Amino acid sequence: MSFRTLPRLTTASTSPIRLYRAACMRLSALRNQLQPLGRIWSIRTMATTTSNLPQTMKGVIIEKTGGTEVLQYRTDLPLPTPKDGEVLVKNEVIGINYIDTYFRTGLYPAPSFPYILGREAAGTLLTTSPALPSLSPGDKVVYMGTSAYAEYTAVPPTHVLKLPPSISPATGAAAILQGLTALTLIRDAHPVQRGDWVLVHAAAGGVGLWLCQLLAAVGAHTVATASSSEKLELARAAGAEVLVNYAGPEGQDAVVRKVKEVTGGKGVVAVFDGVGKATFDASLEALARKGSMVSFGNASGAVPPVTIARLSAKNIKLLRPTLFNYIATRDEAEHYAQELWAFIEQNKLDVRIHETYPLQEVARAHQDIEGRKTTGKLLLKP
């Protein structure tokens, strides 16, 4: 490419204004001529990044629902082709979530078969999109989407997030879904303030441990419930101040009694309840006037239909939030991701990883998470 003649800068005139204007014209013309080169460089970089990719990849599919025997590890799956603004990511670490077992068993319907499970992973961005102007091929990213149990995934851009240098792909994959769930619960579902008393059910679970750590970081007081002394110790290590074992003879009555005891009879300002049916009534009783009942999971089964008049006794707010309605836009996702990374770095949060399994051992990983044998995040390595 040859450059057209650019406006020449001359000192024939000693006027500073004329010199300044001439310099601006020269820079503007140069920028306009270099823009095509920048586009060509971007296209060539993308082509170089993807031209050496294989046509097939390793991955795990299901062709029907059922037990762990339906999980098929394959080495001949077709490489996904990004479409409609999607980007291609080479996965380095893949997160396992309990929701994956729901799709495998058929509790949640798969959109089609064969279906690749998985909702999150971290790795290397191979292609970019106009929706991701701040990202470039080669960047380390973490994403939330679908079809993550594979070497490569085509991902919509909304929830593709750049990892800071201080956050490893393993930490990013282990933190992003559960960490953002907990963070949006204490920021959006009920904005927790320093000094607040809060009740967290199933506090040793994935989201529960994140809640305990984040609540401690913002200066709140946490009453944590779990079904064993071992799990309660995990909650204590994560920052919970008051521990209640609901597996004893008092059951959920013990939870309500302890809450009233530590709050002087007032109750907690918020309950974060991922258990569902078994804890719902006790949670309402434990709440203070104008408190928030935040039900975000169904580990014990779905909450039965609620008579709305029950809430008026204490002007209770009842919410059933989901993470993706709090991060529906890219701005929202980036805002909360940046805050999560800051909490991890500045407050030295424990991103607990139970085990990293080879992708071909995905059945063992599912058996472990369903058997309640794990404390912390399960990861897969392609």
KAFEN-V433061 format. One record per backbone hydrogen bond with DSSP energy under -1.0 kcal/mol. NH is the residue of the N-H (numbers start at 1). CO is the residue of the C=O. Records with the same first field share a line. If there is no record, write none. Layout:
BEGIN
NH: CO + CO
END
This chain:
BEGIN
19: 15
20: 16
21: 17
22: 18
23: 19
24: 20
25: 21
26: 22
27: 23
28: 24
29: 25
30: 26
31: 27
32: 28
33: 29
34: 30
35: 31
38: 34
39: 35
40: 36
41: 37
42: 38
43: 39
44: 40
45: 41
46: 42
47: 43
48: 44
49: 45
50: 46
51: 47
53: 50
57: 77
59: 74
60: 149
61: 72
62: 115
66: 104
70: 67
71: 68
72: 61
74: 59
77: 57
79: 55
86: 83
87: 155
89: 153
90: 124
91: 151
92: 122
93: 122
94: 380
95: 120
96: 378
100: 97
101: 98
103: 99
104: 100
105: 101
106: 102
107: 102
108: 102
115: 62
121: 143
122: 93
123: 141
124: 90
125: 139
126: 88
127: 88
132: 129
135: 132
138: 125
139: 136
141: 123
142: 161
143: 121
144: 159
145: 119
149: 117
150: 148
151: 58
153: 89
155: 87
160: 157
161: 142
163: 140
167: 164
172: 168
173: 169
174: 170
175: 171
176: 172
179: 175
180: 176
181: 177
182: 178
183: 179
184: 180
185: 181
186: 182
187: 183
188: 184
189: 184
190: 185
192: 186 + 190
195: 219
196: 193
198: 221
199: 270
200: 223
201: 272
203: 225
205: 202
209: 205
210: 206
211: 207
212: 208
213: 209
214: 210
215: 211
216: 212
217: 213
218: 214
219: 216
220: 215
221: 196
223: 198
224: 242
225: 200
226: 244
232: 228
233: 229
234: 230
235: 231
236: 232
237: 233
238: 234
239: 236
240: 235
241: 222
242: 222
244: 224
246: 226
251: 248
253: 250
254: 251
256: 252
257: 253
258: 254
259: 255
260: 256
261: 257
262: 258
263: 259
265: 260
266: 263
268: 286
269: 197
271: 292
272: 199
273: 294
277: 301
279: 276
280: 276
283: 279
284: 280
285: 281
286: 282
288: 268
290: 314
291: 288
292: 269
293: 317
294: 271
295: 319
296: 273
299: 274
300: 275
301: 298
310: 307
311: 308
312: 309
316: 311
317: 291
319: 293
325: 322
326: 323
327: 323
333: 329
334: 330
335: 331
336: 332
337: 333
338: 334
339: 335
340: 336
341: 337
342: 338
343: 339
344: 340
345: 341
346: 342
347: 343
352: 350
354: 377
355: 377
357: 379
359: 381
361: 358
362: 359
365: 361
366: 362
367: 363
368: 364
369: 365
370: 366
371: 367
373: 368
377: 352
379: 355
380: 94
381: 357
END
